[in-house]
Amino acid sequence: MIETGKVLIVNVKGGTIMSESKSCILRLCRYRRTLKDLKELGYVKIFSDNLGEATGVTATQVRKDFSLFGISGNKKGGYLIDNLIEKINYILGKDEIQKVILVGAGNLGSALTRYKGFEKEDINIVAAFDADPAKNVKVNNIQVHPIKDVFDYVRNHKVRVAVLAVPSMVAQEVSEILISAGIRGILNFAPVTLKVPERIIVNNVNLAIELENVIYYVNARERNEKQNKTNPVQS
């Protein structure tokens, strides 16, 4: 399995594949989202300082990220927004609509079908699948198919990525079905570590752990603030 802590990167100049951190890809996604918003507002050019301020990083980091991918700008003229969006789309594979399937049409799966952010990011959930025959209906205009149909669907529609929103007890089994069907990447919402072949990309999203992380830092900050009030620093 390829962990998403390290990812494959495409250099827009030479087509070179290299390894880089997940945080870099996340920054590119933020750059792209901000650039699209600015384009809608009528902006044509942007400087690294402005883009860095809008995305919460330094101008130096912006230029470093762009340099890594072979994206260059004009020091005095900045970057053309349309040009940046086009290049970032190519790097992220967003130069065309990305088709994704959803497996698991329970509460979480149904909520994901209602999320409008996918469409904004050129991601289209084209179909859903569930082992429960009672759920083989349309959910928010997305047809839920029997899980046995996933093989033909993935092959016929050339889908490479799946969102896994099934109970943890069946997540491993379902992931193996998806891989056998031809899926190459899985966004896993089940709170388990999937055992998959090295060639498969898996990104795990554990909402409980993320929330626990936030709670920890809130509690830690409050303890620190109380300690500072009890033991003020003497000047």
QUICOR-V555460 format. One record per residue. N is the residue number from 1. RES is the residue in one letter. SS is DSSP state (alpha for helix, beta for strand, coil for the rest). PSI is psi as a letter, one per 20 degrees, with the letter a starting at -180 (none if undefined). OMEGA is omega in radians with two decimals (999 if undefined). Layout:
BEGIN
n->{N/N}
res->{RES/RES}
ss->{SS/SS}
psi->{PSI/PSI}
omega->{OMEGA/OMEGA}
END
This chain:
BEGIN
n->{1/2/3/4/5/6/7/8/9/10/11/12/13/14/15/16/17/18/19/20/21/22/23/24/25/26/27/28/29/30/31/32/33/34/35/36/37/38/39/40/41/42/43/44/45/46/47/48/49/50/51/52/53/54/55/56/57/58/59/60/61/62/63/64/65/66/67/68/69/70/71/72/73/74/75/76/77/78/79/80/81/82/83/84/85/86/87/88/89/90/91/92/93/94/95/96/97/98/99/100/101/102/103/104/105/106/107/108/109/110/111/112/113/114/115/116/117/118/119/120/121/122/123/124/125/126/127/128/129/130/131/132/133/134/135/136/137/138/139/140/141/142/143/144/145/146/147/148/149/150/151/152/153/154/155/156/157/158/159/160/161/162/163/164/165/166/167/168/169/170/171/172/173/174/175/176/177/178/179/180/181/182/183/184/185/186/187/188/189/190/191/192/193/194/195/196/197/198/199/200/201/202/203/204/205/206/207/208/209/210/211/212/213/214/215/216/217/218/219/220/221/222/223/224/225/226/227/228/229/230/231/232/233/234/235}
res->{M/I/E/T/G/K/V/L/I/V/N/V/K/G/G/T/I/M/S/E/S/K/S/C/I/L/R/L/C/R/Y/R/R/T/L/K/D/L/K/E/L/G/Y/V/K/I/F/S/D/N/L/G/E/A/T/G/V/T/A/T/Q/V/R/K/D/F/S/L/F/G/I/S/G/N/K/K/G/G/Y/L/I/D/N/L/I/E/K/I/N/Y/I/L/G/K/D/E/I/Q/K/V/I/L/V/G/A/G/N/L/G/S/A/L/T/R/Y/K/G/F/E/K/E/D/I/N/I/V/A/A/F/D/A/D/P/A/K/N/V/K/V/N/N/I/Q/V/H/P/I/K/D/V/F/D/Y/V/R/N/H/K/V/R/V/A/V/L/A/V/P/S/M/V/A/Q/E/V/S/E/I/L/I/S/A/G/I/R/G/I/L/N/F/A/P/V/T/L/K/V/P/E/R/I/I/V/N/N/V/N/L/A/I/E/L/E/N/V/I/Y/Y/V/N/A/R/E/R/N/E/K/Q/N/K/T/N/P/V/Q/S}
ss->{coil/beta/beta/coil/coil/beta/beta/beta/beta/beta/coil/coil/coil/coil/coil/coil/beta/beta/beta/beta/beta/alpha/alpha/alpha/alpha/alpha/alpha/alpha/alpha/alpha/alpha/alpha/alpha/alpha/alpha/alpha/alpha/alpha/alpha/alpha/coil/coil/coil/coil/beta/beta/coil/alpha/alpha/alpha/alpha/alpha/alpha/alpha/alpha/coil/coil/coil/alpha/alpha/alpha/alpha/alpha/alpha/alpha/alpha/alpha/alpha/coil/coil/coil/coil/coil/beta/coil/coil/coil/beta/beta/beta/alpha/alpha/alpha/alpha/alpha/alpha/alpha/alpha/alpha/alpha/alpha/alpha/coil/coil/coil/coil/coil/beta/beta/beta/beta/beta/beta/coil/coil/coil/alpha/alpha/alpha/alpha/alpha/alpha/alpha/coil/coil/coil/alpha/alpha/alpha/alpha/coil/coil/beta/beta/beta/beta/beta/beta/beta/beta/coil/coil/alpha/alpha/alpha/coil/coil/beta/beta/coil/coil/beta/beta/beta/beta/beta/alpha/alpha/alpha/alpha/alpha/alpha/alpha/alpha/alpha/alpha/alpha/coil/coil/coil/beta/beta/beta/beta/coil/coil/coil/alpha/alpha/alpha/alpha/alpha/alpha/alpha/alpha/alpha/alpha/alpha/alpha/alpha/alpha/coil/coil/coil/beta/beta/beta/beta/coil/coil/coil/coil/coil/coil/coil/coil/coil/coil/coil/coil/beta/beta/beta/beta/coil/coil/alpha/alpha/alpha/alpha/alpha/alpha/alpha/alpha/alpha/alpha/alpha/alpha/alpha/alpha/alpha/alpha/alpha/alpha/alpha/alpha/alpha/alpha/alpha/alpha/coil/coil/coil/coil/coil}
psi->{q/o/q/j/h/p/r/p/q/p/p/i/g/i/j/p/p/r/p/r/q/h/h/g/h/h/g/g/g/g/g/g/g/g/h/h/g/h/g/h/i/j/q/h/r/q/q/h/g/g/h/g/h/h/j/k/r/q/h/g/g/g/h/g/g/h/h/h/j/k/p/q/a/p/h/h/i/b/q/p/g/g/g/g/g/g/g/h/g/g/g/i/k/k/j/r/p/o/p/q/q/p/o/o/k/b/g/g/g/h/h/h/h/i/o/i/h/g/h/h/j/k/p/o/o/h/q/q/q/q/i/o/h/i/j/m/a/p/o/l/j/p/p/o/r/q/h/h/i/h/g/h/g/g/g/h/j/l/p/i/q/q/p/o/l/r/q/h/h/j/g/g/g/h/h/h/g/g/g/h/i/j/p/i/q/p/o/o/i/p/l/q/o/p/o/r/q/h/i/p/p/p/p/p/o/o/h/g/g/g/g/h/g/g/g/g/h/g/g/g/g/g/g/g/g/h/h/h/h/h/m/q/p/p/none}
omega->{3.04/3.11/-3.12/2.95/3.03/-3.05/3.10/-3.08/3.09/3.08/-3.02/-3.14/-3.02/-3.11/-3.09/3.06/3.14/-3.13/3.13/-3.04/3.10/-3.11/3.12/3.12/3.11/3.09/3.10/3.10/3.11/3.09/-3.09/-3.12/3.13/3.14/3.12/3.09/3.14/3.10/3.12/3.12/3.07/3.13/-3.11/-3.12/3.09/3.08/-3.12/3.11/-3.12/-3.13/3.11/3.13/-3.11/-3.08/3.05/3.07/3.14/3.08/3.11/3.12/3.11/-3.12/3.12/3.13/-3.13/3.14/3.13/-3.11/3.12/3.12/-3.13/3.10/3.10/-3.06/-3.13/-3.06/3.14/-3.12/3.00/-3.06/3.13/-3.13/3.12/-3.13/-3.13/-3.10/3.13/3.07/3.14/-3.12/-3.09/-3.12/-3.10/3.08/3.00/3.13/-3.14/-3.14/-3.10/3.01/3.12/3.10/-3.06/-3.08/3.08/-3.09/-3.12/-3.14/3.13/3.11/3.13/3.12/3.14/-3.06/-3.07/-3.10/3.12/-3.11/3.14/-3.13/3.09/3.07/-3.07/3.01/-2.99/-3.13/3.07/-3.10/3.11/-3.11/-3.12/-3.12/-3.12/-3.13/-3.13/3.12/3.07/3.07/-3.11/3.10/3.08/-3.11/3.06/-3.09/2.98/-3.07/-3.13/-3.11/-3.05/-3.11/3.14/-3.08/-3.13/-3.14/-3.06/-3.08/3.07/3.10/-3.10/-3.02/3.13/2.99/-3.09/-3.11/-3.10/3.08/-3.06/-3.06/-3.13/-3.05/-3.13/-3.14/-3.12/3.12/3.12/3.08/-3.13/-3.14/3.10/-3.13/3.12/3.11/-3.10/-3.12/-3.09/2.93/-2.95/3.09/3.12/-3.09/3.11/3.06/-3.11/3.05/-3.05/3.11/-3.08/-3.05/-3.04/3.09/3.11/3.01/-3.09/3.09/3.13/-3.05/-3.13/3.13/3.11/3.13/3.08/3.11/3.11/-3.13/3.13/-3.07/3.05/3.14/-3.13/3.13/3.13/3.09/3.14/3.13/3.11/-3.13/3.13/3.11/-3.13/-3.12/-3.12/3.14/3.13/3.12/999}
END
